[in-house]
Amino acid sequence: MNTALTGKLDFPQRRFWQTLLLSLLAFGLTGCGINNIPTYDENVKATWAQVQNQYQRRADLIPNLVKTVKAYAAHERETLEAVTEARAKVNSMQVDSGIINDPEKLKQFEAAQAQLSSALSRLMVVVERYPDLKANQNFLALQSQLEGTENRISVARRDYIAAVERYNREIRTFPGRIWHTIMYSDMPIRDTFEATSENADKAPEVDFQ
């Protein structure tokens, strides 16, 4: 008997229409932004990883930088110790992706990095007193690497701030606010970096020429 006349569908036909309806439903939900929040969350984590990576890059440069400066200016002990201690404080912090969900720890991390930046700035002022040090090839190479790293830190921080802003905006506005309430209520609004000094968003000047 013709299925069109009976109003019934055989199994293959039912399966086809079920698959089509599910596909249309999935497409519709995607278009409504159901996946935006987890997508933006992953972007926040990825940009944070870059922030960590660039700060670690800077920390790895410091021992050789201190050693090179010390060879020419050993009596600048206070300044050299300040850099070494600030680096040790940064390295002692337990930092992982979970820190972006803990505003207090994020502030502590930011403060420690700012302290290290300040100590490095004081070290660079000392360097100006030693023309032979400024001409040293090893120092020049470290100078170039440090300058590049400071610029990358600035870019990484900027990208992280933008990622957090996009994520937070999605949670607070329609339709993301609805999806957050229904499906992603465990995902929090996140804090971001704050300027700790004037022009803190700009890379420090490390050109000693």
Protein Blocks (a to p, Z undefined) as FASTA:
>chain_A
ZZklnopacfklmmmmmmmmmmmmmmmmmmnopmmmmmmmmmmmmmmmmmmmmmmmmmmm
mmmmmmmmmmmmmmlmmmmmmmmmmmmmmmmpccdfklmmmmklmmmmmmmmmmmmmmmm
mmmmmmmmmmklmmpmklmmmmmmmmmmmmmmmmmmmmmmmmmmmmmmmmmpcfklmmmm
mmmmmpccddddddfbehklpccdfbfZZ
